Amino acid sequence: MEELEKRLITPDDIIARMSDAYKLKKKLSIVRLGDGEALALAQDLVLPCKEIRKRNFLPYAGLVVPNLKARDELAESVRRASIVGVAINSTPDFTPLLKKALAAHRIDINKLQLTNACINYFLLENNRLKQLLLKEPKPRVLLVGNKTDKLAGIMRKSEIRVIAAIKPVMGVRDWRRVMKIITQYKFDIALVSAGIAAVMLSEKIANHMNKISLDFGHAANEIIKNNSF
């Protein structure tokens, strides 16, 4: 676990990379893997689906088990993502399971660019993300997720240039439909809060549209709860 932690890209370096990608108009995807993603990747490779179904939070994260197609799509997006957030957590369903699941998909964790899976929260600290989004010329921000209408209102009050809020995202089975909608918009940075589907969407936004995308997760809820960005 210590060796993994030493390799994590810091929040300040993540913001620097996002800033550079914006200036240079380069793609960048930051995805995050928690216990939901580890379990999704582990389906019938590390754990039997009947065992995974006992984790009753997975439908909230957008996955109804079994879904081996989503398992393989998720693995492909992890392979193709620029930076992968991993949980530094020795609980069995977190880092230990993730390592086994990645190995089962022949993904070498040592070759991935890694950050902390809580990077979405860390970017809110010290107004890191806010400062980036307010820097002139202000990037055009696209929000994706089920609570983005509320999020958009709060961010616009902070003078963030939100160009659209796309909802709903109905789990991993829905990411292709949502991606078709996303391609209709012109933007610079996408913040995606869509459970496990956020990994696929964030990776595709970067690789197919040459944009910056961040798997924003529950950081959106934090902003809504505080009614402040």
C-alpha positions as CSV (number, residue, x, y, z in Angstrom):
1,M,0.0,0.0,0.0
2,E,2.9,2.4,0.8
3,E,4.5,1.9,-2.6
4,L,1.1,2.7,-4.3
5,E,0.7,5.8,-2.2
6,K,4.1,7.1,-3.1
7,R,3.1,7.0,-6.8
8,L,0.0,9.2,-6.4
9,I,-0.1,12.5,-8.4
10,T,-0.8,15.3,-6.0
11,P,-3.9,17.5,-6.2
12,D,-1.7,20.5,-7.1
13,D,-0.1,18.5,-9.9
14,I,-3.5,17.4,-11.2
15,I,-4.6,21.0,-11.4
16,A,-1.4,21.9,-13.2
17,R,-2.0,19.1,-15.7
18,M,-5.6,20.3,-16.2
19,S,-4.4,23.8,-16.7
20,D,-1.8,22.8,-19.2
21,A,-4.2,20.6,-21.1
22,Y,-6.6,23.6,-21.4
23,K,-3.9,26.0,-22.6
24,L,-2.6,23.5,-25.2
25,K,-6.0,22.1,-26.1
26,K,-5.0,18.6,-25.2
27,K,-7.1,15.7,-24.0
28,L,-7.0,14.6,-20.4
29,S,-9.2,12.2,-18.5
30,I,-9.2,11.7,-14.7
31,V,-11.3,8.7,-13.6
32,R,-11.7,7.2,-10.1
33,L,-12.0,3.6,-8.9
34,G,-13.6,2.9,-5.6
35,D,-15.3,-0.3,-4.3
36,G,-18.1,-0.1,-6.8
37,E,-15.7,-0.1,-9.7
38,A,-13.6,-2.8,-8.2
39,L,-16.6,-5.0,-7.8
40,A,-17.8,-4.2,-11.3
41,L,-14.4,-5.2,-12.7
42,A,-14.3,-8.4,-10.5
43,Q,-17.5,-9.9,-11.9
44,D,-17.0,-13.6,-12.5
45,L,-13.2,-13.1,-12.8
46,V,-12.3,-12.5,-9.1
47,L,-15.6,-12.9,-7.4
48,P,-18.8,-14.8,-8.5
49,C,-21.6,-12.5,-9.4
50,K,-23.9,-14.1,-6.8
51,E,-21.4,-12.9,-4.1
52,I,-21.1,-9.4,-5.6
53,R,-24.9,-9.0,-5.7
54,K,-24.9,-9.0,-1.9
55,R,-23.4,-5.5,-2.0
56,N,-26.8,-3.7,-2.2
57,F,-25.3,-0.3,-2.9
58,L,-24.3,-1.2,-6.5
59,P,-27.6,-0.3,-8.1
60,Y,-27.2,3.2,-6.7
61,A,-23.8,3.3,-8.4
62,G,-25.5,2.4,-11.6
63,L,-24.7,-1.3,-11.9
64,V,-27.2,-4.3,-11.8
65,V,-25.1,-7.5,-11.4
66,P,-24.4,-9.5,-13.6
67,N,-23.3,-7.1,-16.4
68,L,-20.2,-8.6,-18.0
69,K,-20.5,-6.2,-20.9
70,A,-20.2,-3.2,-18.5
71,R,-17.3,-5.0,-16.8
72,D,-15.3,-5.2,-20.0
73,E,-16.2,-1.6,-21.1
74,L,-15.1,-0.4,-17.7
75,A,-11.8,-2.2,-18.0
76,E,-11.2,-0.7,-21.4
77,S,-11.8,2.8,-20.1
78,V,-9.4,2.2,-17.3
79,R,-6.8,1.2,-19.8
80,R,-7.3,4.3,-21.9
81,A,-7.7,6.9,-19.1
82,S,-5.0,9.5,-18.6
83,I,-5.0,9.3,-14.8
84,V,-6.7,6.8,-12.6
85,G,-7.7,7.5,-9.1
86,V,-7.3,4.6,-6.7
87,A,-8.5,4.2,-3.1
88,I,-5.7,3.8,-0.5
89,N,-7.8,1.5,1.6
90,S,-7.0,-2.0,2.8
91,T,-10.6,-3.0,3.3
92,P,-11.1,-6.1,1.1
93,D,-13.5,-4.5,-1.4
94,F,-11.2,-1.6,-2.1
95,T,-7.5,-1.7,-2.9
96,P,-7.0,-5.5,-2.4
97,L,-9.9,-6.3,-4.7
98,L,-9.0,-3.6,-7.2
99,K,-5.5,-5.0,-7.6
100,K,-6.8,-8.5,-8.2
101,A,-9.5,-7.3,-10.7
102,L,-7.0,-5.2,-12.7
103,A,-4.6,-8.1,-12.9
104,A,-7.5,-10.4,-14.1
105,H,-8.1,-7.9,-16.9
106,R,-4.3,-7.8,-17.6
107,I,-4.0,-4.2,-16.6
108,D,-0.7,-3.5,-15.0
109,I,-1.3,-1.1,-12.2
110,N,2.4,-0.2,-12.2
111,K,2.0,1.3,-15.7
112,L,-1.0,3.5,-14.8
113,Q,-0.7,7.2,-13.9
114,L,-2.3,7.2,-10.5
115,T,-3.9,9.7,-8.1
116,N,-6.0,9.4,-5.0
117,A,-9.6,8.3,-5.7
118,C,-10.7,11.2,-3.5
119,I,-9.1,13.7,-5.9
120,N,-12.6,15.1,-6.6
121,Y,-12.8,16.3,-3.0
122,F,-9.1,17.4,-2.9
123,L,-9.7,19.6,-5.9
124,L,-12.4,21.5,-4.0
125,E,-9.9,22.3,-1.2
126,N,-8.2,25.6,-1.3
127,N,-10.4,26.5,-4.3
128,R,-8.1,24.6,-6.6
129,L,-10.7,23.7,-9.2
130,K,-12.6,27.0,-8.8
131,Q,-9.5,29.0,-9.5
132,L,-8.9,27.0,-12.7
133,L,-12.5,27.5,-13.9
134,L,-12.3,31.2,-13.3
135,K,-9.0,31.8,-15.0
136,E,-9.3,33.9,-18.2
137,P,-10.3,33.0,-20.8
138,K,-12.8,31.0,-18.7
139,P,-13.1,27.4,-19.9
140,R,-16.6,26.3,-21.0
141,V,-17.8,23.7,-18.5
142,L,-20.2,20.9,-19.2
143,L,-21.9,19.1,-16.3
144,V,-23.1,15.5,-16.6
145,G,-25.2,13.7,-13.9
146,N,-28.5,13.5,-12.2
147,K,-28.1,16.5,-9.9
148,T,-26.4,18.8,-12.4
149,D,-29.3,21.3,-12.6
150,K,-28.8,22.3,-9.0
151,L,-25.0,22.1,-9.4
152,A,-25.2,24.4,-12.5
153,G,-27.1,27.1,-10.6
154,I,-24.6,27.2,-7.8
155,M,-21.6,27.2,-10.1
156,R,-23.1,30.0,-12.3
157,K,-23.6,32.1,-9.2
158,S,-19.8,31.8,-8.7
159,E,-19.4,33.0,-12.3
160,I,-18.3,29.6,-13.7
161,R,-19.0,29.4,-17.4
162,V,-21.4,26.4,-17.3
163,I,-22.7,25.9,-20.8
164,A,-25.0,22.9,-20.2
165,A,-26.2,20.4,-17.6
166,I,-27.0,16.9,-19.0
167,K,-29.3,14.6,-17.1
168,P,-30.3,11.9,-16.4
169,V,-27.7,9.2,-16.5
170,M,-29.4,5.9,-15.9
171,G,-26.5,3.7,-14.9
172,V,-23.8,1.9,-16.8
173,R,-26.3,0.7,-19.5
174,D,-27.0,4.4,-20.4
175,W,-23.6,5.8,-21.0
176,R,-23.7,5.4,-24.8
177,R,-26.9,7.4,-25.1
178,V,-25.5,10.1,-22.8
179,M,-22.3,10.2,-24.8
180,K,-24.3,10.9,-28.0
181,I,-25.9,13.9,-26.3
182,I,-22.5,15.1,-25.0
183,T,-21.0,15.2,-28.5
184,Q,-23.6,17.9,-29.5
185,Y,-22.0,20.5,-27.2
186,K,-18.9,22.6,-27.5
187,F,-17.0,22.8,-24.2
188,D,-13.5,22.6,-22.7
189,I,-13.9,20.7,-19.4
190,A,-16.5,18.1,-18.4
191,L,-17.4,17.3,-14.8
192,V,-19.1,14.0,-14.7
193,S,-21.0,12.7,-11.7
194,A,-22.6,9.4,-12.8
195,G,-21.5,6.6,-10.6
196,I,-19.6,3.8,-12.3
197,A,-20.7,5.2,-15.7
198,A,-18.6,8.3,-15.1
199,V,-15.5,6.2,-15.8
200,M,-16.6,5.3,-19.3
201,L,-18.0,8.8,-20.0
202,S,-14.9,10.6,-18.7
203,E,-12.6,8.5,-20.8
204,K,-14.6,8.7,-24.0
205,I,-15.1,12.5,-23.6
206,A,-11.3,12.9,-23.6
207,N,-10.3,10.3,-26.2
208,H,-13.2,10.9,-28.7
209,M,-13.6,14.6,-28.3
210,N,-10.1,15.8,-27.3
211,K,-11.4,17.4,-24.1
212,I,-10.6,17.5,-20.4
213,S,-12.9,15.3,-18.3
214,L,-13.0,14.7,-14.5
215,D,-15.0,12.0,-12.8
216,F,-16.5,14.4,-10.3
217,G,-18.6,11.9,-8.3
218,H,-20.0,13.0,-4.9
219,A,-18.0,16.3,-5.0
220,A,-21.1,17.6,-6.8
221,N,-23.2,16.6,-3.7
222,E,-20.8,18.5,-1.5
223,I,-21.2,21.7,-3.4
224,I,-25.0,21.3,-3.5
225,K,-25.1,20.6,0.3
226,N,-23.1,23.7,1.1
227,N,-24.9,25.7,-1.6
228,S,-21.5,27.1,-2.5
229,F,-18.6,26.5,-4.9
